[in-house]
Amino acid sequence: MSILVKNAGTKLGMHLYELAFWRSLLPALMIFCGTLVRGQTLKTPFFVGHIKRSVAGTTALLLSFYGLSQLPLATSVTLNYTSVVFIAILSIVWLKETPSIKTWTALLMGLGGICLMLQPAFESDRLIETLITLSGGIFTAFALLQVRALSFMGEPAWRIVFYFSAVAAAISAVLATWIGWHSLTVESLPYILGIGGAGLLAQLAMTHAYHVGQKFTVAALSYLTVVFAAIYGVVFAGETIGLLEILGIVAVILAGMVSSLPEKTAQ
C-alpha cells in the first residue's frame, strides 16, 4: 500500500488527501455491505469513543501519507511504527501507569532509534518533514489506546474499523475538495484500487491474526512491514539507506518487539 501511495504521488501527482480518501472509502463500503448481508448493526453506545479514535487515526493516516510523499519509504514507515514509544509515554503521563523494566527498555530503545534516524534528517535538510511524520506516531498511539478501550467495552473489530474508515473518508474528502481532485483515469485506477484493496486486506489480516494468534508473535511479525518497506524502497523506488537509518530502524523494531513481550518474560 505504501509503495502505491508513494508512486501515485510522485508519478501521477495525486495529493495525500485524495489518496487517503480512496484508502478509506473501500474498507468503509465493504464493511457496510457486510453488515447488511449478515444482518448486523452499526449502531453503537460508544459513539464518542469511536469519534476520538477515528479523528486521531485519520490524523495519523494523513501524516503517514505526508511522510510517504516527502521521505524515503523505509524511513517514513519506520517513523509511523514509533507509536510504541508514544504508547509507553502516554501510558505513563496520561494513564498514570507505573512503568515496568520492559516499558523503560522499549522506551529507551525506541527513543534511541528515533535519534539515530533524525541525524540523517539534519544533514539532508529534511528535519521538518521528518518531525511532521514522526508526530503521526503520537496520534497513532492515541488511536491504538482508544481501540484498546473500545475493545474492552465489547466493540467488535469490524465496527471500530468501519467508523475509522468512514470518518477518514469524510475528512479527507473535504480536504481533497478544498485542494482539488484529479480525474480518474485508466492509469490512476490500478493505484486507487490497489491502495484501497491492500489497506483493507492488511486490516483484515491483522485483525484476524490478533484474534487467533499470540500477541508477541503477531506484533513481531508485523514489523516485517518495515523490512518490506526497505526492500521495496530500494527495488522499486531506487532509494538508498544509510548506516544510521538502518541502526535506527533496527532499534525501533526491537523496541516494538520488547514492548510486546509478556511482563513475566521481561522480568
N, C-alpha and C positions, 0 to 999 in steps of 0.2 A: 504494500500500500504506500509506504513512504517513498519508494523509488518512483512510483507512478505519480505521486503528488509533486515530487521534485521535477520530474521530466515534463509534466503538464505545465508547470510554472515556467521552466526555462525554455522549452521548445514551442509551446503554444501561447505563452504569455498570460495564462489564466491566473487570476489572483487568489489569495488564500481564502477569501470569503466564499467565493462560488465553489471552490474545491471542497471547503468544509460543508457547504450545503449538500453537494452531491454525496459526500461521505456519510452524511447523517440521514438523508432522505430515504435511501433504500432500506436500512435497518428498521426505520420507523414504519414504513409501509409494509414490510414483510411481517413484523410482529403484530401490527394492527390486523392484517388479514388472517394471521394465525389465530388471534384471539377470537375472531368471528367464526372461523372454521371449528374451533374447539369449544365454542360456547362459553368462553371465559369473559371476564370483565376487566376494563382498565381503571375502574373506579378504585380509589384508594383513600383511606383515612389519614394518610401521611403526606398530603399534597405539598405542604410547606417544605417538608424534608426533601421531597423529590425536586422541588424548585431550587433549593440550596445546592443540592448535589449537581443538578443539571447546569446551573449557571456557572458553578466552579468548573465542572467538566468541560463546558463549552469554551470557557476562557482558556483552559489548559490546551484544548484542541487547537484553537486559533493560534496560540503562542507556539505550539509544536509545529504547526504548518508554516508559521513565520520562520522558525528555525530551519526548516527544510529548504526554504527558499533562499536563505542567507548563508548557511553554514554547510560544511561537508556532511554527508549523510550520517556517518558513524558518530560524529560529534553531536549532531542535533538529536539523534535517537538516544544517545547516552545521557545527555542533559535532561531529557524527559524522564529517564529512569532514576534521576536523583530524588524522585518523590520519596524513596525510602528514607533518605536523610531528613527530609522535612516532616515526614510522619513521626520520626523519633523526636524532632524538635517540638512539633505541635503536641505530641503526647505528654511531653514534659511541661511545656509552658501553658497549654490550653487545657488539657485534660488532667493536669496536676498528678500525672503518674510518676512513681518513683522509678528512675531508670535502672535497669539491671546492667550487669557487666556486658551482656550480649548487646544491649542497646547502645551503650557507650562505645563498644568496639565497632559496631556498624556505623555509628555516627561519625567517629573519628576517621574511619577508613573512607567513608563517603565524602567527608569534607576534604580529606587529603586528595582524593581523586578529582574533586571539583577544582581545587587549587592547581593541580597539575594541568588540567585542561584549560584553565584560564591563562596560563603562561603563554601558550602559542597565540591566544587571542590578543594579548598585549602587543605581541610582536607583529601581528598581521593587521592591526587596526580594526579588529572585529570585536572589540571588548563590549561595545554597546549591544551589538546583535547577540553576543553570547550571553550577556546578563539578562536580556529580554527573554531569550529562550529558556535560560535557567529558571526564571521566575515561573515558567509553566509548571515546573516541578512542585512549587508551593501550592498552586491551585489543584494539581493532580493529587497531592497529598490530602488536601481538604476534602476533595471529592471522594477519595477512597475511604476516608474516615466516615464520611456521610453514608457511603454504600454499606459499610460495616454496621452502622447504626440502623439503617433501614432493614438490613438482613436480620439483625437481632430482633426487630419488631415484627418479623414474619413476612416481609415483602419478597415475592419471588424475583429471581434474577431478570427474567424476561420483562417484567413490568418496570424495573429500575432502568434497564437498557432502553425501553421504549420512551420513557419520559425524557431521558437524556438525549436520545436521538431526535425526538420531536422538538425539544427546546433548542437544541443546537441547530437544527434545520431552520427554525423560525428566526433565530437571532442572526445566523449567517445569511439568510435570505434578505433580511432588512439591510444589513451592511453591504451585501453584494448589489442590491438595487441602488443604494446610495453611490457606490463606486462605479457600477456599470457591469452588465453581463456580457459574456462572449456568446455568440451564437453557436448552437450545437452544429457540429459538422461531422462528416464521416471520419475525419482524423481525430477529433476530440472524443467521440463516443466510446471507443475502447478504453480510453483513460478514465472516463466518468464511470462506466460500468465496472471497470477493474478496481477503482478506488472504493466504490460502494460495496462491491461484492467481497473484496478482500477484507475490508473493515468488518463486514457482517460475519464472515466466516471466522475471522480471528476472535471476535467477541463470543461467538457461539462455542468455538473450540476451547477458549479459556474458561468460560463458564462451566462447560461440561467437565473439563479437567479438574477444576477445583471441587466439583461435585463428587467425582468418583475417585480422585487420586489423593495422595498425601501432599499436604500443603508445601513442605520443603521441596519435594521432588518437582512439583509443578512450578513453584517460584524459581527454582534453579534453572529449569528448562526454559522458562520464559525469557531468561537473559540471553538465550541464543538469538533473540531478536537483534541485540547489539552486534553479535558476531556476524549474523547475516547482513546487517546494515553495512558493516565494514567491508565485507566481501562484495556486496552489490555496488557500493560506492567506488571501489577500485575497478571492478569489472565493467560496470555499465555507465559510470559517470567519469571514469578516468581520474579519480581522486587519489591523493596520497595521504598517508597517516604518519605523523612524526612519532618519535620515541616517547615524548612526554604525553602525547594524546593516548598512545597505546597503554602506558602505565596508568593514566587517569581512568581509562575505560575499564581496565582490569580491576582497579581499586573500587570503582562503583559497582561492578558485577559482584565482587567479593563481599562488599557491604550489603548488597541485596540478599545474597545467599546466607550471610551470617544472621541478618535480621529475621530470616525465615526459619532458623533453627529453633527447635523446642527449647524452652527455658532450661530444662533439666540437662539438655545436652551442652548448652553454652556454659552452664555452671559446673 
